[in-house]
Amino acid sequence: MDVTQWTGRHACWLQDAFEDTQEEFAARLDVSVRSVANWHQSPDMVPKLETRRILNTAYERAGDAVRRLFIHHARTHAQQVQAQALRVAIAIVRRGDEVLLVCRQDGDDISWQFPAGIVKPGGSAAKVAVRETLDETGVHCMVREHLGERLHPVTRAICDYFSCDYVHGEAVNGDASENAAVAWAPITDLARFIPTDRIYPPILTALEATV
């Protein structure tokens, strides 16, 4: 296993794999006990570059038994995240040189997004994408291809993205309790609605191919 990003959580897994106390692990790495304690208190923190290099060296020099236990912790954590995260289906509906958007409202905050809906356990993400688009916007669409999935960096939901073809229907706000508006946005002007750095890259690739 190649550890490309050390966090406090990863460091604690390595400590556990060595079966060290905090004091023993600090001595092994030649760092302060306070540093080790901080990793336990803030598992998402990213240690300094020099500390990450020390952790890399300790991992590389560890025996097979230590590495296997470290990998076990990593896989168990990934499975727990997967089980706890919501799965959301997101529809990227194209009509000519336009893409369908909904404007979410949360109190005073509003943001433009692609139509989306929560996928229940065992449900079909593709069907949810089509159904939620119809419910939210009155637009009938058909899935063309699955663009991929990711753990959303902000919401931490597992997102399934689908490129969809417009079939028929007028864009209307079908869920006024959650949405402030619905609109067909010019693909060439999409950045006015959603900052480009917030859009899943395969979406931009798919949309650029239509312009």
Secondary structure as UniProt FT lines:
FT   HELIX           8..18
FT   HELIX           22..29
FT   HELIX           33..41
FT   TURN            43..44
FT   HELIX           49..61
FT   HELIX           64..84
FT   STRAND          87..95
FT   TURN            96..97
FT   STRAND          98..106
FT   TURN            107..108
FT   STRAND          109..113
FT   STRAND          116..119
FT   TURN            121..122
FT   HELIX           125..137
FT   STRAND          140..151
FT   TURN            153..155
FT   STRAND          158..168
FT   TURN            176..178
FT   STRAND          179..186
FT   HELIX           187..192
FT   HELIX           196..198
FT   HELIX           201..208
FT   TURN            209..210
//
